[in-house]
Amino acid sequence: MKKIQMVDLRTQYLHIQQKIDQAIAQVIDSSAFIKGPIVQEFEQNLAHHLQVKHVISTGNGTDALQMAFMALHLEPGDEVITTPFTFIATAEVLALLKLKPVFVDVEPDTFNINPRLIEQAITPRTKAIVPVHLFGQCADMEPILQIAQKHHLFVIEDACQAIDAVYTFSDGSQKKAGTMGTIGCTSFFPSKNLGCYGDGGAIFTNDDALATQLRGIANHGMFIRYHHDMIGVNSRLDSIQAAILNVKLPYLKQYTQARQNAATYYNQALENCTSLQTPAVAPYSTHVFHQYTLKLEPSIDRQSLIDKMKTAGIPVMIYYPIPLHLQKAFAFLNGNKGDFPVAESLCESVISLPMHTELDEEQMEYITSHLKKSL
Ligand SMILES: *Cc1c(COP(=O)(O)O)cnc(C)c1O
């Protein structure tokens, strides 16, 4: 059996090796390493794929989020509502910009921000909501967008884990993760669902003025060469990464399908386990399974389960062990244990199984049979 990894980037590469190597060689041959024509080509291809007007590529997903907030011209101390059950980057950029993260607890089944708890967190200083489409499933955007409209708030989607997930509105219309709010952000970190071979990210928006702003911010606040209208940053996708992503984009559908097939296998193999819950898929969103995350019953000793799996050569991970309001870096927000009981209980009870495009049945059989034996 092939060695089991959380993510198997090498095998995925081997299937498209010739195209990738050729694309990289072409960039080197052209020597257009920064802002080469391939970057624009990829942006256009992705915009077309996601049905969004503007794609602005960035150096990584964290920069994408930071620039999204820079473009909104918020004031220090302005409040931004988000989830405490996410990767730190979502809220880190707020703190860097002197904005105040205000956490709202998540739903126990989807792990995404609970729209029914948002309104009570809104104050006169609230300016934006940041839903995170965690693990590959869209947050419940329809009520979130309604609340945002009612209170005149921006919506910045953190779609770093959910590229190509589809949300269905109650009128039947559909939109992709990252294209529903004011601005959407994604990451092309190698292990993400559309990953490059280094760092990369992108911003999505349908707003022409914001798109212009964002392009300037990403380029030192420069709109006319060497005329700097505002303090910006330097954040761009390298031509080599764009060339790699341009090769991989046509495979995204098939990659998502492979992840969904793996999730279906896991679901079926684990369906009779009473001591764990397989991932819930909400009726309003597809799930692109950036992670396959199980919830263990309190009776299960998670650490001993992880140890047993590791001994059997199966990596498992905890995404995420500590909610953001209890992270040392956010101590200045004075969060306390008990503030967000659902997020806290998830941090104590989740485990994620290996999930990627190259899992084969032999591996998945081995993983699930060992998991069942180790419970
Ligand atoms: C990966 C990730 C980010 C940051 O992306 P980078 O490209 O690593 O900077 C932000 N938010 C979430 C939810 C992520 O998973």
The ligand as an SDF file (V2000), in Angstrom:
LIG
                    3D

 15 15  0  0  0  0  0  0  0  0999 V2000
   -5.2410   28.8370    4.4290 C   0  0  0  0  0  0  0  0  0  0  0  0
   -6.1910   29.7860    5.0660 C   0  0  0  0  0  0  0  0  0  0  0  0
   -5.9340   31.1620    5.1190 C   0  0  0  0  0  0  0  0  0  0  0  0
   -4.6300   31.7890    4.7190 C   0  0  0  0  0  0  0  0  0  0  0  0
   -4.1380   31.4490    3.4990 O   0  0  0  0  0  0  0  0  0  0  0  0
   -2.5340   31.5640    3.2220 P   0  0  0  0  0  0  0  0  0  0  0  0
   -2.4290   31.4380    1.7620 O   0  0  0  0  0  0  0  0  0  0  0  0
   -1.8950   30.4440    3.9800 O   0  0  0  0  0  0  0  0  0  0  0  0
   -2.0940   32.8910    3.7210 O   0  0  0  0  0  0  0  0  0  0  0  0
   -6.9150   31.9770    5.6350 C   0  0  0  0  0  0  0  0  0  0  0  0
   -8.0790   31.4950    6.0930 N   0  0  0  0  0  0  0  0  0  0  0  0
   -8.3510   30.1760    6.0810 C   0  0  0  0  0  0  0  0  0  0  0  0
   -9.6720   29.6990    6.5900 C   0  0  0  0  0  0  0  0  0  0  0  0
   -7.4130   29.2780    5.5890 C   0  0  0  0  0  0  0  0  0  0  0  0
   -7.6860   27.9730    5.5920 O   0  0  0  0  0  0  0  0  0  0  0  0
  1  2  1  0
  2  3  1  0
  2 14  2  0
  3  4  1  0
  3 10  2  0
  4  5  1  0
  5  6  1  0
  6  7  2  0
  6  8  1  0
  6  9  1  0
 10 11  1  0
 11 12  2  0
 12 13  1  0
 12 14  1  0
 14 15  1  0
M  END
$$$$
